[in-house]
Every structure is written in C-alpha cells, then in structure tokens.
Amino acid sequence: MKILVYGAGVLGCNLARNLFHAGKDVTLLARGNWAEEIRKNGLRIKDQ
C-alpha cells in the first residue's frame, strides 16, 4: 500500500517517519519554501 502524507510540518514528518519505520511506502508532500529546503538539504528527524 502506498501512503501520501499531505503536509511536511512537525506532525506530518513524524507520521511519515513512523510509517516508514513500519515498512510502509510513504511519500511526504511539502510546498513552498519548506519543500525547497527539503529538496536542497534532505529531511532528517532525530529522536532525543
């Protein structure tokens, strides 16, 4: 099953991470400046 997470804010990124770690095929949709930042630098989520 393919899953689209619409919105790459804090909640969307964490949801996408959890689904990815569960082995799901996840696409994260971002728009505007945030999308450009992700394209340039990638997306890294750290657990503390």
N, CA, C and O atoms as CSV, one atom per row, in Angstrom:
chain,resi,resn,atom,element,x,y,z
A,1,MET,N,N,0.846,-1.166,0.000
A,1,MET,CA,C,0.000,0.000,0.000
A,1,MET,C,C,0.895,1.234,0.000
A,1,MET,O,O,1.863,1.301,0.758
A,2,LYS,N,N,0.577,2.203,-0.841
A,2,LYS,CA,C,1.305,3.469,-0.884
A,2,LYS,C,C,0.548,4.488,-0.049
A,2,LYS,O,O,-0.680,4.556,-0.098
A,3,ILE,N,N,1.289,5.278,0.718
A,3,ILE,CA,C,0.674,6.253,1.618
A,3,ILE,C,C,1.244,7.632,1.306
A,3,ILE,O,O,2.459,7.791,1.183
A,4,LEU,N,N,0.369,8.630,1.176
A,4,LEU,CA,C,0.765,10.019,0.988
A,4,LEU,C,C,0.443,10.780,2.262
A,4,LEU,O,O,-0.699,10.785,2.722
A,5,VAL,N,N,1.456,11.422,2.830
A,5,VAL,CA,C,1.252,12.302,3.980
A,5,VAL,C,C,1.256,13.720,3.429
A,5,VAL,O,O,2.283,14.213,2.962
A,6,TYR,N,N,0.104,14.367,3.487
A,6,TYR,CA,C,-0.079,15.702,2.936
A,6,TYR,C,C,0.268,16.718,4.018
A,6,TYR,O,O,-0.519,16.964,4.932
A,7,GLY,N,N,1.441,17.295,3.903
A,7,GLY,CA,C,1.882,18.294,4.866
A,7,GLY,C,C,3.148,17.840,5.569
A,7,GLY,O,O,3.157,16.818,6.254
A,8,ALA,N,N,4.214,18.606,5.397
A,8,ALA,CA,C,5.515,18.234,5.953
A,8,ALA,C,C,5.859,19.077,7.170
A,8,ALA,O,O,7.009,19.472,7.358
A,9,GLY,N,N,4.866,19.346,7.987
A,9,GLY,CA,C,5.124,20.038,9.242
A,9,GLY,C,C,5.627,19.044,10.280
A,9,GLY,O,O,6.007,17.922,9.943
A,10,VAL,N,N,5.626,19.450,11.514
A,10,VAL,CA,C,6.121,18.588,12.589
A,10,VAL,C,C,5.330,17.283,12.648
A,10,VAL,O,O,5.922,16.205,12.703
A,11,LEU,N,N,4.025,17.367,12.639
A,11,LEU,CA,C,3.207,16.151,12.748
A,11,LEU,C,C,3.319,15.269,11.513
A,11,LEU,O,O,3.439,14.049,11.626
A,12,GLY,N,N,3.281,15.881,10.336
A,12,GLY,CA,C,3.374,15.109,9.105
A,12,GLY,C,C,4.695,14.379,8.973
A,12,GLY,O,O,4.728,13.221,8.557
A,13,CYS,N,N,5.796,15.054,9.326
A,13,CYS,CA,C,7.118,14.431,9.251
A,13,CYS,C,C,7.229,13.273,10.236
A,13,CYS,O,O,7.772,12.223,9.893
A,14,ASN,N,N,6.734,13.445,11.427
A,14,ASN,CA,C,6.791,12.366,12.411
A,14,ASN,C,C,5.908,11.192,12.004
A,14,ASN,O,O,6.295,10.037,12.184
A,15,LEU,N,N,4.742,11.470,11.463
A,15,LEU,CA,C,3.877,10.397,10.976
A,15,LEU,C,C,4.554,9.634,9.846
A,15,LEU,O,O,4.546,8.404,9.828
A,16,ALA,N,N,5.141,10.371,8.898
A,16,ALA,CA,C,5.841,9.731,7.779
A,16,ALA,C,C,7.001,8.876,8.279
A,16,ALA,O,O,7.218,7.774,7.775
A,17,ARG,N,N,7.742,9.368,9.257
A,17,ARG,CA,C,8.857,8.605,9.827
A,17,ARG,C,C,8.364,7.305,10.456
A,17,ARG,O,O,8.948,6.244,10.238
A,18,ASN,N,N,7.289,7.391,11.237
A,18,ASN,CA,C,6.762,6.194,11.895
A,18,ASN,C,C,6.274,5.168,10.873
A,18,ASN,O,O,6.511,3.970,11.029
A,19,LEU,N,N,5.600,5.633,9.840
A,19,LEU,CA,C,5.125,4.726,8.801
A,19,LEU,C,C,6.295,4.101,8.045
A,19,LEU,O,O,6.269,2.912,7.728
A,20,PHE,N,N,7.317,4.901,7.758
A,20,PHE,CA,C,8.498,4.403,7.061
A,20,PHE,C,C,9.194,3.321,7.882
A,20,PHE,O,O,9.589,2.285,7.347
A,21,HIS,N,N,9.342,3.566,9.181
A,21,HIS,CA,C,9.982,2.580,10.053
A,21,HIS,C,C,9.143,1.309,10.185
A,21,HIS,O,O,9.666,0.243,10.510
A,22,ALA,N,N,7.847,1.429,9.933
A,22,ALA,CA,C,6.968,0.258,9.965
A,22,ALA,C,C,6.977,-0.492,8.632
A,22,ALA,O,O,6.254,-1.473,8.461
A,23,GLY,N,N,7.809,-0.021,7.679
A,23,GLY,CA,C,7.944,-0.714,6.410
A,23,GLY,C,C,6.967,-0.301,5.336
A,23,GLY,O,O,6.823,-1.004,4.336
A,24,LYS,N,N,6.295,0.815,5.512
A,24,LYS,CA,C,5.316,1.279,4.524
A,24,LYS,C,C,5.995,2.113,3.446
A,24,LYS,O,O,7.064,2.680,3.674
A,25,ASP,N,N,5.376,2.187,2.272
A,25,ASP,CA,C,5.840,3.014,1.160
A,25,ASP,C,C,5.214,4.392,1.341
A,25,ASP,O,O,4.026,4.572,1.069
A,26,VAL,N,N,6.006,5.373,1.800
A,26,VAL,CA,C,5.483,6.677,2.201
A,26,VAL,C,C,6.039,7.778,1.313
A,26,VAL,O,O,7.232,7.806,1.012
A,27,THR,N,N,5.166,8.683,0.898
A,27,THR,CA,C,5.564,9.903,0.219
A,27,THR,C,C,5.100,11.072,1.075
A,27,THR,O,O,3.962,11.103,1.542
A,28,LEU,N,N,5.993,12.026,1.272
A,28,LEU,CA,C,5.709,13.210,2.081
A,28,LEU,C,C,5.575,14.399,1.145
A,28,LEU,O,O,6.492,14.691,0.377
A,29,LEU,N,N,4.433,15.094,1.201
A,29,LEU,CA,C,4.181,16.235,0.324
A,29,LEU,C,C,4.459,17.530,1.071
A,29,LEU,O,O,3.877,17.800,2.122
A,30,ALA,N,N,5.367,18.328,0.502
A,30,ALA,CA,C,5.694,19.633,1.075
A,30,ALA,C,C,5.510,20.692,-0.013
A,30,ALA,O,O,5.607,20.397,-1.204
A,31,ARG,N,N,5.247,21.915,0.409
A,31,ARG,CA,C,5.062,23.006,-0.547
A,31,ARG,C,C,5.904,24.200,-0.136
A,31,ARG,O,O,6.370,24.290,1.000
A,32,GLY,N,N,6.090,25.111,-1.074
A,32,GLY,CA,C,6.718,26.398,-0.785
A,32,GLY,C,C,8.179,26.306,-0.372
A,32,GLY,O,O,8.927,25.449,-0.841
A,33,ASN,N,N,8.563,27.211,0.516
A,33,ASN,CA,C,9.952,27.294,0.961
A,33,ASN,C,C,10.412,26.022,1.650
A,33,ASN,O,O,11.559,25.605,1.489
A,34,TRP,N,N,9.534,25.408,2.410
A,34,TRP,CA,C,9.899,24.188,3.123
A,34,TRP,C,C,10.211,23.067,2.132
A,34,TRP,O,O,11.135,22.287,2.363
A,35,ALA,N,N,9.467,22.973,1.046
A,35,ALA,CA,C,9.731,21.955,0.024
A,35,ALA,C,C,11.103,22.184,-0.599
A,35,ALA,O,O,11.839,21.226,-0.835
A,36,GLU,N,N,11.453,23.423,-0.864
A,36,GLU,CA,C,12.756,23.743,-1.432
A,36,GLU,C,C,13.884,23.380,-0.464
A,36,GLU,O,O,14.918,22.858,-0.881
A,37,GLU,N,N,13.687,23.653,0.821
A,37,GLU,CA,C,14.686,23.293,1.828
A,37,GLU,C,C,14.897,21.778,1.875
A,37,GLU,O,O,16.030,21.308,1.974
A,38,ILE,N,N,13.816,21.027,1.805
A,38,ILE,CA,C,13.926,19.568,1.834
A,38,ILE,C,C,14.638,19.066,0.583
A,38,ILE,O,O,15.470,18.162,0.666
A,39,ARG,N,N,14.321,19.645,-0.577
A,39,ARG,CA,C,14.994,19.240,-1.820
A,39,ARG,C,C,16.496,19.496,-1.742
A,39,ARG,O,O,17.295,18.660,-2.166
A,40,LYS,N,N,16.876,20.639,-1.206
A,40,LYS,CA,C,18.290,21.005,-1.131
A,40,LYS,C,C,19.044,20.188,-0.091
A,40,LYS,O,O,20.136,19.689,-0.367
A,41,ASN,N,N,18.470,20.048,1.104
A,41,ASN,CA,C,19.194,19.515,2.249
A,41,ASN,C,C,18.715,18.155,2.731
A,41,ASN,O,O,19.338,17.558,3.609
A,42,GLY,N,N,17.634,17.664,2.181
A,42,GLY,CA,C,17.069,16.411,2.666
A,42,GLY,C,C,16.298,16.637,3.958
A,42,GLY,O,O,16.206,17.761,4.452
A,43,LEU,N,N,15.755,15.576,4.488
A,43,LEU,CA,C,14.967,15.652,5.712
A,43,LEU,C,C,15.550,14.670,6.719
A,43,LEU,O,O,15.675,13.478,6.437
A,44,ARG,N,N,15.899,15.172,7.881
A,44,ARG,CA,C,16.475,14.325,8.919
A,44,ARG,C,C,15.664,14.565,10.197
A,44,ARG,O,O,15.474,15.704,10.623
A,45,ILE,N,N,15.193,13.474,10.794
A,45,ILE,CA,C,14.423,13.567,12.033
A,45,ILE,C,C,15.180,12.815,13.105
A,45,ILE,O,O,15.481,11.632,12.952
A,46,LYS,N,N,15.486,13.504,14.192
A,46,LYS,CA,C,16.248,12.901,15.282
A,46,LYS,C,C,15.332,12.657,16.470
A,46,LYS,O,O,14.454,13.465,16.770
A,47,ASP,N,N,15.549,11.534,17.141
A,47,ASP,CA,C,14.890,11.255,18.408
A,47,ASP,C,C,15.833,11.658,19.521
A,47,ASP,O,O,17.040,11.432,19.434
A,48,GLN,N,N,15.292,12.248,20.555
A,48,GLN,CA,C,16.152,12.653,21.679
A,48,GLN,C,C,15.817,11.862,22.899
A,48,GLN,O,O,16.430,12.057,23.949
